[in-house]
């Protein structure tokens, strides 16, 4: 029984773009479709924003095609870049598709490490990512990356530093490491606005913002100058940390920043000698809280000696060369991208509903 090209093309054009939730566009995202007897070859245009989802998207599409058209003996789906430019955001003109604030209710939970590794995981998947260290009082990004030096001005913009091919900015590049920053609210507002408005970020898929711990002025400033896509709250499993995480969630909600996920850090200790896991701070507290609060749980990260050593030596990017810890960070990036994709699909459906 021969197979017709048209129903296969219609099927592909009904697939939802993982970035927008809208059907794939003919010619731009479904192209070079060739049917040679029972061999199907097609190029699928996907954006860099949804890069963490590409493999999963193509594998599911291949399975669906096999089930729908059992006559096909071989299916080759080839991902190709599809450009969808980002639009300037808010009053500062930052060009990014998503702004993700990474916060916590208290210090010492590994928020900066999670923010940096989330940014690196997205970048390594193929996204265009920048990292803003907005923790003005305790900037950790210079230490975690090993990047030193001052920010230089180029024309009317300030050039960010580069880490592993990713633009990064921190107050730590503007003041000596032994100098305390003693600023009131207006100066904090000015610094965060400068980071968003005057840095030559380029066109980004994601701007990841490492927030100060606790609740304070920076979240309010961000909500005023940018349409923040969402916040990721980092906490540890024990009850005292969860209490502070709940306050962080409340803060983001009060300033109209949706919480798009919870991450449990230090969820257990991986012994490098016996490879056993010990739940030093308890287990599953953040997941349980996320389920009760109706929030996405993005994943957990165990205590790992290598993560601490690389953070101390400024080589955090090498976490992704460690097969024991890299999958935890990659899963969090995937889960975040998947959640944003699901939100886009829901928004697309709502936009298509008739107004009664």
KOLFI-985449 format. One record per residue: residue in three letters; x, y, z of N, C-alpha, C, O in turn. Coordinates in steps of 0.001 Angstrom, whole numbers, plus 500000, padded with zeros to 6 digits. Example, Ala and Ser with C-alpha at 12.3 -4.5 7.8 and 13.67 -1.06 7.14 Angstrom:
ALA513190494310507800512300495500507800513200496700507800514236496681508465
SER512850497750507080513670498940507140512900500030507870513409501138508039
This chain:
UNK500847498809500000500000500000500000500893501255500000501747501415500872
UNK500685502140499015501521503333498900501108504388499921499963504447500368
UNK502068505197500262501842506251501242501857507588500517502713507832499666
UNK500917508441500854500850509761500251501601510769501128501614510663502354
UNK502221511743500469502997512758501177502099513724501952502470514188503030
UNK500926514023501407500074515071501972499630514804503412499742515704504245
UNK499126513601503745498716513393505141499869513460506139499676513851507291
UNK501057513081505701502227513184506577502550514658506832502845515054507959
UNK502489515459505772502765516887505934501719517544506826502061518373507669
UNK500442517182506652499382517741507502499613517381508964499409518200509860
UNK500045516134509190500314515690510556501427516533511178501310516976512321
UNK502500516751510427503623517515510960503233518968511213503675519569512193
UNK502409519532510336502008520926510487501054521137511658500837522271512085
UNK500487520062512176499614520160513354500380520011514662499813520189515741
UNK501683519682514568502494519585515784502663520970516394502698521972515680
UNK502767521021517713502902522292518413504376522650518587505169521857519094
UNK504718523846518162506069524370518362506351524414519863505578525019520606
UNK507440523787520334507701523775521782507966525151522382507886525309523600
UNK508279526154521556508459527502522111507136528246522248506852528823523298
UNK506324528234521189505130529078521171503839528335521498502854528952521903
UNK503836527016521324502591526262521505501684526333520299500599525751520310
UNK502106527041519245501304527144518022501764526094517010502882525589517110
UNK500902525759516027501300524757515024502556525182514279502807526371514082
UNK503348524183513865504539524467513076504141525130511762503089524828511198
UNK504983526031511282504675526773510064505210526035508838506318525499508848
UNK504393526022507780504788525362506539505915526144505887505917527375505888
UNK506875525411505327507976526054504629509089526524505534510262526384505189
UNK508747527085506700509766527598507613510179526562508648511353526479509008
UNK509217525764509135509540524782510172509362523344509695509997522439510234
UNK508537523122508725508419521803508092508859521980506645508134522550505830
UNK510052521487506336510599521714505000511448520530504557511817519661505348
UNK511737520532503280512538519451502676511947518082502996512669517119503251
UNK510617518019502976509957516736503259510040515857502010509547516223500943
UNK510673514692502165510837513775501041510347512387501439510641511889502526
UNK509603511785500540509096510429500760509610509554499636509170509677498493
UNK510536508675499957511128507763498986510692506347499343511295505673500178
UNK509602505918498668508994504625498972508535504614500433507539505263500752
UNK509217503907501324508807503873502737509803504604503642509789504435504861
UNK510665505419503027511618506214503790511154507671503813510977508293502765
UNK510960508208505029510547509598505188511726510413505714512350510044506709
UNK512025511521505040513042512450505501512423513845505548511777514278504593
UNK512627514548506672512085515899506792512970516730507701513522516234508683
UNK513095517996507359513782518952508222512731519681509063511716520147508546
UNK512997519767510370512084520428511290512806521629511896513819521468512577
UNK512292522821511650512908524030512171512483524291513606511294524436513892
UNK513449524351514501513179524584515920514080525716516418515209525877515953
UNK513568526488517363514309527648517854515311527249518930515191526202519567
UNK516306528119519111517300527873520162516678527992521546517179527389522495
UNK515592528759521683514933528908522978514493527548523527514598527296524727
UNK514005526682522653513495525372523090514526524267522951514171523088522945
UNK515810524633522837516868523646522576516885522464523542517111521339523094
UNK516655522660524865516673521494525759515602520453525436515702519306525871
UNK514585520845524680513463519949524389513571519294523014512755518434522680
UNK514558519682522216514608519217520833514641517703520721513868517122519960
UNK515522517059521466515648515605521342514347514915521722513876514031521007
UNK513769515318522847512521514718523297511406514966522278510617514067521988
UNK511343516181521737510311516532520756510425515663519508509423515141519018
UNK511642515507518995511840514730517773511594513244518008511044512563517142
UNK511994512738519167511753511321519467510259511033519570509786510021519052
UNK509511511918520237508062511721520354507386511830518989506461511078518682
UNK507855512768518182507281512924516843507535511688516001506655511245515262
UNK508731511128516107509052509915515351508170508748515791507699507978514954
UNK507944508615517094507069507549517601505634507738517118504968506771516748
UNK505157508986517122503793509265516672503631508985515177502607508460514738
UNK504659509344514405504612509056512969504581507555512703503843507087511836
UNK505385506806513450505420505353513275504075504727513589503634503806512900
UNK503418505229514637502111504694515015501033505098514007500141504308513698
UNK501119506323513498500101506842512584500274506285511171499296506043510464
UNK501529506085510772501823505601509414502724504371509507503924504461509248
UNK502153503224509875502973502014510083503672501536508817504578500706508892
UNK503266502046507652503912501642506402505341502162506305506162501609505574
UNK505635503237507051506977503801507006507963502859507703507750502461508848
UNK509023502516507013510033501623507597511205502397508192511952501864509012
UNK511366503661507776512447504479508317512013505942508316511452506438507339
UNK512281506619509423511909508027509570513138508804510010513759508478511022
UNK513486509825509251514621510672509599514128512108509769513757512770508800
UNK514132512566510993513750513935511289515019514708511639515715514368512596
UNK515311515724510879516559516462511021516261517846511587515584518639510932
UNK516754518160512799516513519501513349517386520540512661518585520330512475
UNK516785521653512286517523522764511688517126524037512424516019524118512957
UNK518015525041512464517701526271513200516524527016512585516412527136511365
UNK515657527509513447514558528380513026514650529652513853514523529614515077
UNK514868530775513188515062532040513896513719532703514199512884532882513312
UNK513532533055515441512371533848515857512911534921516788513118534654517972
UNK513146536130516285513843537158517071513123537492518371511893537510518436
UNK513917537756519404513370538223520674512983539691520547513554540423519739
UNK512017540115521343511561541494521337512105542218522566512275541603523619
UNK512381543524522445512830544294523616511806544236524739510601544299524496
UNK512293544114525974511420543957527131511369545225527970512378545903528162
UNK510186545528528460510031546587529442510553547932528969510640548198527771
UNK510895548770529927511354550125529632512857550189529394513371551229528983
UNK513572549090529646515036549128529551515558548634528209516740548801527908
UNK514692548027527397515112547604526073515912546325526029516490546007524990
UNK515968545575527124516665544288527129515988543354526128514764543226526121
UNK516787542703525285516248541806524269516429540362524720517514539793524600
UNK515359539780525236515400538403525726513992537829525662513004538554525782
UNK513916536529525474512619535875525403512091535482526782510879535418526986
UNK512985535221527716512567534847529063513560535391530072514773535302529883
UNK513032535953531142513848536419532269513477535564533467512329535568533909
UNK514452534830533993514214533896535091515017534344536307516247534378536273
UNK514307534689537381514949535068538641515124533825539503514162533097539750
UNK516334533583539957516624532443540844516817532994542250517783533709542513
UNK515895532661543157515930533221544498515812532165545572515608530984545290
UNK515945532611546814515809531717547961515335532538549147515468533762549157
UNK514793531876550129514326532584551313515439532920552276515251533742553173
UNK516603532300552109517719532519553025519022532251552282519020531652551207
UNK520123532694552857521424532439552261521932531046552625521396530391553519
UNK522962530609551928523615529347552264522969528104551708523321526996552112
UNK522013528260550770521349527075550217521904526717548835521405525792548194
UNK522924527434548372523527527117547077522815527754545900522895527263544774
UNK522114528854546165521333529517545113522203529961543942521832529759542786
UNK523365530566544231524216531075543155524765529937542304524854530068541083
UNK525129528835542925525599527675542163524496527144541270524745526793540117
UNK523274527082541794522142526602540990521883527562539831521659527119538704
UNK521911528875540092521665529853539032522705529723537925522359529695536744
UNK523985529645538308525045529531537312524936528228536534525076528224535311
UNK524687527124537228524618525831536540523362525709535682523385525039534649
UNK522265526348536096521077526378535246521390527136533958521044526685532865
UNK522046528289534091522426529064532910523351528259531996523170528251530778
UNK524333527589532577525270526787531789524574525615531110524876525298529959
UNK523647524971531807522928523833531227522095524274530028522071523591529004
UNK521417525405530148520636525930529029521546526295527857521233526016526699
UNK522689526931528182523622527328527136524212526106526429524331526095525203
UNK524579525087527193525163523886526607524151523124525748524531522419524813
UNK522857523268526073521824522631525267521639523327523926521106522737522987
UNK522081524593523833521967525325522576521243526647522676521013527298521657
UNK520875527068523888520189528343524083521192529490524157522364529288524476
UNK520716530688523859521522531903524041521182532462525421520050532876525671
UNK522169532469526309521916532725527727522872533781528265524043533825527890
UNK522354534631529150523177535543529915522894535359531393521811534908531768
UNK523856535703532234523700535563533693523977536908534360525056537480534206
UNK522988537402535103523131538634535872523210538275537354522288537670537902
UNK524311538650537996524473538458539430523929539703540127524625540710540258
UNK522675539618540572522027540759541232522144540684542747521521541467543463
UNK522945539738543234523185539635544681524262540669545036525439540335545170
UNK523839541922545185524772543042545315525612542931546583526800543251546559
UNK525023542487547680525746542447548954526710541262549043527717541334549748
UNK526410540187548343527280539012548412527439538348547069526997537213546890
UNK528066539030546103528201538460544756529106537231544749530259537292545176
UNK528573536126544263529317534864544260529803534470542873530703533639542746
UNK529224535051541841529543534615540474531024534781540134531580533889539493
UNK531706535884540529533149535958540214533940534789540801534842534265540149
UNK533610534381542021534312533262542641533979531951541935534871531149541661
UNK532707531732541643532283530466541041532826530278539635533032529151539185
UNK533058531393538939533534531306537561535041531507537432535641531121536429
UNK535644532106538443537066532424538350537347533632537473538504533918537164
UNK536290534354537063536466535525536206536783536738537071536102536994538064
UNK537796537466536701538194538675537412538288539839536428538153539648535220
UNK538516541022536939538644542188536076537431543088536175536467542783536878
UNK537490544206535457536438545211535519535666545244534207536168544844533156
UNK534430545732534299533597545886533115534059547121532346534304548174532935
UNK534176546984531027534644548084530183533484548622529356532584547880528964
UNK533522549934529099532478550568528315532856550560526841534013550778526483
UNK531863550304525989532057550318524545530917551127523941529788550644523846
UNK531217552371523529530161553250523057529258553636524213529729554104525249
UNK527949553436524031527010553760525110526583552526525895525617552571526656
UNK527304551430525708526988550185526407528196549704527209529335550080526932
UNK527920548866528208528977548247529014529120546797528567528133546065528486
UNK530337546391528281530584545023527823530580544057529012531271544298530002
UNK529812542971528926529839541979530008531130541170529969531854541187528974
UNK531408540472531043532493539496531028531997538226530336530796538043530136
UNK532929537363529977532582536116529285533009534935530138534122534896530661
UNK532099533963530270532447532723530950531902531552530153530690531397530003
UNK532799530741529652532424529559528887531510529934527715530582529198527379
UNK531788531096527098530990531543525966529673532197526342528806532365525485
UNK529503532570527606528246533142528089528508534495528733529407534603529567
UNK527744535543528372527943536854529005527479536841530457526390536356530764
UNK528314537377531350527971537441532763528294538830533305529232539486532853
UNK527505539261534275527694540567534903527511540410536399526635539670536847
UNK528343541110537184528260541053538638528801542348539212529699542967538640
UNK528252542749540341528807543903541053530240543602541491531028544509541761
UNK530562542295541557531913541883541907532946542279540875534142542267541166
UNK532502542639539651533432543134538637533592544649538714534331545243537929
UNK532889545275539674532893546728539758533487547256541064533866548424541150
UNK533567546393542076534154546809543354535200545774543763535079544612543376
UNK536217546152544527537221545193544992536574544096545838535590544353546531
UNK537113542879545789536498541766546506536465541932548016535636541315548685
UNK537359542762548571537387542945550020536587544173550468536602544527551647
UNK535899544813549540535143546020549872533662545698550030533052545098549145
UNK533092546099551155531670545857551399530832546873550626531203548040550500
UNK529691546404550111528743547278549432527679547692550451526906546857550920
UNK527643548959550785526693549462551778525771550444551059526025551648551023
UNK524706549909550495523803550714549678522383550665550235521945549657550789
UNK521693551763550074520267551805550376519478551463549109520039551266548031
UNK518155551401549284517270550990548201517480551692546873517574551007545855
UNK517561553035546817517715553721545530518983553314544778518971553243543549
UNK520073553046545498521310552642544834521192551221544291521715550918543219
UNK520502550346545033520234549000544528519417549071543244519718548396542259
UNK518372549905543276517510550069542107518333550538540909518158550037539798
UNK519224551493541135520053552035540056520985550970539492521156550879538276
UNK521595550158540371522541549132539916521840548073539080522335547692538019
UNK520687547591539549519959546548538816519450547094537485519483546390536475
UNK518979548341537474518526548966536231519682549083535239519511548828534047
UNK520858549470535736522043549562534881522379548212534276522674548121533084
UNK522337547169535082522643545824534583521674545404533478522077544753532514
UNK520409545772533613519413545380532612519449546266531376519254545787530259
UNK519699547563531575519561548537530486520857548799529735520837548956528514
UNK521986548851530439523218549368529854524251548308529492525290548634528918
UNK523984547051529814524915545975529455524642545514528026523485545375527630
UNK525688545280527259525552544799525879525321543290525885526208542508525542
UNK524113542900526280523788541479526403523682540798525038523927539596524926
UNK523322541553524007522999540936522733521594540362522793520826540673523703
UNK521264539536521833519935538912521800519980537585522550520752536691522205
UNK519143537469523579519162536300524449517858535507524346516789536055524079
UNK517986534216524563516799533401524830516424533526526303515258533727526643
UNK517420533404527167517198533447528609518184534410529266519380534384528975
UNK517670535255530150518522535970531094518236535367532464517123535479532979
UNK519241534730533050519117534155534385519636535176535383520742535693535224
UNK518844535473536419519226536472537411519417535790538761518487535207539319
UNK520638535877539269520950535370540610520525536437541615521175537475541741
UNK519429536173542330518845537160543233519542537172544588520167536181544967
UNK519443538279545326519911538259546716519034537311547534517862537129547206
UNK519577536707548589518737535840549431517706536665550192517876537868550391
UNK516649536008550606515630536685551402514691537499550542514610537301549330
UNK513987538411551173513021539268550491513490540708550590513936541149551650
UNK513392541443549486513898542812549542513665543593548276512790543274547472
UNK514485544645548114514252545645547078514463545147545657513791545622544741
UNK515385544193545443515748543820544081514558543212543335514340543522542164
UNK513791542354544002512623541748543350511627542821542938511043542749541857
UNK511434543809543794510513544899543480511014545696542278510233546047541394
UNK512324545984542244512897546711541119512698545949539817512278546522538811
UNK513002544652539841512857543847538627511419543856538130511174543978536930
UNK510469543728539048509061543702538650508640545027538029507685545067537253
UNK509339546114538360508986547431537837509615547713536474509027548422535657
UNK510806547166536221511513547522534981511447546439533917511718546713532749
UNK511090545210534295511076544106533337509834543233533524509353543071534646
UNK509319542674532436508316541624532579509018540291532867509341539541531945
UNK509249540008534140509980538793534524509102537573534229507959537493534680
UNK509651536634533472508888535451533082508504534621534290507378534131534380
UNK509430534461535214509125533658536389510319533530537299511433533927536959
UNK510063532962538476511095532768539488511271531288539780510308530522539812
UNK512521530903539991512862529564540481513335529728541923514259530495542195
UNK512702529008542844513039529106544260513883527903544657513498526757544429
UNK515046528179545257515973527134545678515886526984547194515905527976547922
UNK515791525762547660515799525527549107516429524167549389516676523382548474
UNK516681523906550645517201522618551090516081521850551783515043522439552088
UNK516257520553552043515119519726552461514569519995553864513393519735554118
UNK515394520510554775514941520570556163513860521630556376513742522580555601
UNK513092521453557419511907522267557664512233523756557797511495524597557284
UNK513336524088558483513663525492558701513952526204557379513659527392557240
UNK514518525495556420514780526097555106513491526251554312513320527228553583
UNK512585525287554451511318525369553733510474526539554202509756527146553408
UNK510554526858555477509814528013556001510246529284555284509412530112554917
UNK511562529434555085512067530614554391511739530570552902511511531611552285
UNK511714529380552326511357529260550907509917529691550678509604530316549664
UNK509047529360551613507642529779551512507548531302551488506732531865550759
UNK508378531965552280508391533429552291508863533971550943508343534975550457
UNK509849533305550342510334533748549031509235533615547985509054534506547155
UNK508504532511548020507386532325547090506353533431547281505841533989546311
UNK506051533741548546505093534800548844505575536140548311504782536915547775
UNK506888536425548454507430537687547958507253537807546452506791538836545960
UNK507618536758545717507507536812544263506052537004543835505765537749542898
UNK505154536336544522503742536485544171503251537901544441502452538437543674
UNK503724538511545526503287539866545856503751540891544829503069541889544595
UNK504915540648544212505395541583543197505028541102541790505592541563540798
UNK504075540169541723503508539702540450504516538967539562504444539048538335
UNK505447538257540182506369537399539441505943535948539682506054535470540811
UNK505464535237538670505022533858538890506188532941539234507286533094538699
UNK505949532000540120506965531010540471506853529849539482505823529178539413
UNK507916529622538725507878528604537674508585527322538087508715526397537284
UNK509042527261539332509653526011539753510359526102541090510760527175541541
UNK510496524930541713511214524779542975512343523773542763512146522733542135
UNK513521524087543287514675523190543210515110522847544628515247523732545473
UNK515326521562544885515844521129546185517340520881546058517765519938545391
UNK518137521730546698519586521563546692520024520842547969519300520834548965
UNK521210520238547930521745519493549079520759518418549536520547518213550730
UNK520165517740548554519106516781548876519637515465549421518861514640549902
UNK520913515261549355521519514047549889523006514084549591523437514796548683
UNK523786513336550333525233513310550124525607512068549345525287510952549752
UNK526296512263548207526795511137547420528218510829547849529136511600547569
UNK528403509714548522529732509341549007530607508911547827530242507985547103
UNK531752509563547621532601509211546482533290507855546642533776507292545661
UNK533337507325547865534032506051548100533099504856547932533400503915547199
UNK531956504910548627531047503760548570529872503977547622529098503056547362
UNK529744505208547104528683505568546158527280505455546756526286505397546032
UNK527218505426548076525903505443548726525441506883548912526231507826548854
UNK524145507021549135523555508341549353523076508436550796522414507534551309
UNK523429509555551444523011509786552825522198511084552876522672512135552444
UNK520993511007553398520100512169553450520375512974554725519647512876555713
UNK521427513755554672521895514504555843520851515508556319520626515648557521
UNK520218516199555390519261517248555742517809516799555561516908517633555468
UNK517586515508555513516238515022555240516072514772553748517024514874552975
UNK514851514445553361514636514052551967513242514467551510512250514267552212
UNK513195515053550306511913515276549647511075516415550179509923516560549769
UNK511603517232551077510797518310551645510369519330550605509225519784550618
UNK511273519695549704510950520689548685509940520136547684509032520848547255
UNK510098518873547316509139518263546388507738518246547003506752518575546343
UNK507671517854548280506382517793548958505741519172549035504546519330548785
UNK506560520178549388506022521536549460505530522003548092504465522613547993
UNK506297521722547034505902522142545696504569521523545299503713522194544721
UNK504397520249545609503140519578545277501974520189546045500900520397545481
UNK502181520478547324501120521071548136500759522471547653499593522864547681
UNK501775523228547207501544524606546772501147524711545304500873525805544810
UNK501114523575544607500765523589543193501836524192542315501534524819541300
UNK503107524005542705504224524570541956505008523458541254505086522346541775
UNK505578523731540104506401522708539436507644522392540265508308523296540772
UNK507948521118540395509198520705541035510185520385539921509985519441539157
UNK511254521178539831512176521063538710513239519993538915513804519484537946
UNK513515519648540172514508518616540395515299518832541669515148519844542355
UNK516138517866541969516970517906543167518434517834542771518780517363541687
UNK519289518310543670520737518273543457521374517751544739521173518340545801
UNK522130516673544671522755516146545884523984516950546288524539517707545492
UNK524397516772547544525686517311547984526779516503547295526788515273547351
UNK527688517201546653528711516515545866530021517260546058530104518463545809
UNK531027516552546496532309517190546812532877517918545596533454518997545737
UNK532722517347544417533253517964543208532642519323542921533333520228542453
UNK531338519479543198530676520765542972531290521827543877531540522952543443
UNK531535521465545141532154522409546073533569522747545642533955523916545668
UNK534345521760545249535738521990544847535807522885543609536652523778543536
UNK534934522656542648534965523463541422534487524879541691534984525830541089
UNK533522525023542596533087526365542970534203527139543643534382528328543381
UNK534959526470544513536073527120545205537208527495544255537897528493544466
UNK537399526699543217538501526949542290538085527770541082538909528057540214
UNK536802528156541017536326528964539899536180528208538603536303528795537527
UNK535916526905538682535785526081537472534430525376537454534352524192537127
UNK533366526095537802532041525495537918531582524823536629530868523822536680
UNK531981525358535472531565524768534194531996523309534072531389522542533324
UNK533045522924534808533516521538534732532561520555535404532741519344535279
UNK531543521057536117530515520154536643529874519341535524529419518217535741
UNK529843519921534322529181519239533215530078518199532552529657517517531618
UNK531306518079533032532177516987532591532119515817533560532741514780533328
UNK531373515983534647531251514966535690529955514193535476528879514740535713
UNK530025512935535035528796512181534729527932511896535953526767511523535814
UNK528496512068537157527718511790538351526788512953538715525708512742539266
UNK527215514177538403526419515337538830525772516078537663524727516702537851
UNK526354516030536467525829516793535328524354516506535036523607517444534758
UNK523898515230535088522494514963534757521493515687535650520378515974535212
UNK521866515989536892520944516687537796520684518107537288519539518559537267
UNK521737518805536882521576520163536367520870520158535007520040521023534729
UNK521204519189534175520569519102532851519082518820532978518285519324532186
UNK518700518020533965517283517728534161516520518981534575515396519202534124
UNK517126519803535433516460521031535879516239521968534694515173522573534578
UNK517234522095533815517077522937532623515972522388531731515169523152531194
UNK515927521064531570514877520443530749513504520695531352512566521062530644
UNK513385520496532669512090520664533330511610522107533240510421522351533036
UNK512519523064533389512142524468533267511652524757531848510605525378531669
UNK512404524310530839512008524540529452510672523880529149509839524445528440
UNK510472522690529683509215521971529455508039522720530082506966522815529485
UNK508247523249531285507177523992531947506830525251531154505652525566530982
UNK507837525970530672507581527170529883506876526813528574506030527568528096
UNK507226525659527993506569525204526775505097524892527032504234525238526225
UNK504816524242528151503433523932528493502619525204528732501454525282528343
UNK503239526202529373502554527476529586502252528157528257501178528731528076
UNK503204528092527327502994528699526012501847528005525282501037528658524624
UNK501782526668525403500702525923524746499346526299525340498370526462524608
UNK499286526435526660498034526834527310497611528229526873496432528473526616
UNK498580529151526789498273530512526357497778530530524913496887531302524558
UNK498376529658524080497968529588522679496532529092522560495758529609521754
UNK496178528097523355494812527566523336493822528625523802492768528808523193
UNK494161529318524879493283530358525415493087531497524412491994532049524286
UNK494177531842523695494084532921522707493187532557521544492583533428520918
UNK493100531243521248492296530798520103490829530596520442490005530423519544
UNK490487530617521742489087530431522136488257531655521767488721532786521909
UNK487029531432521294486181532592520940485771533387522175485561532818523247
UNK485662534683522022485211535559523095483690535524523152483024535855522171
UNK483138535125524291481684535007524421481081536312524918479865536405525089
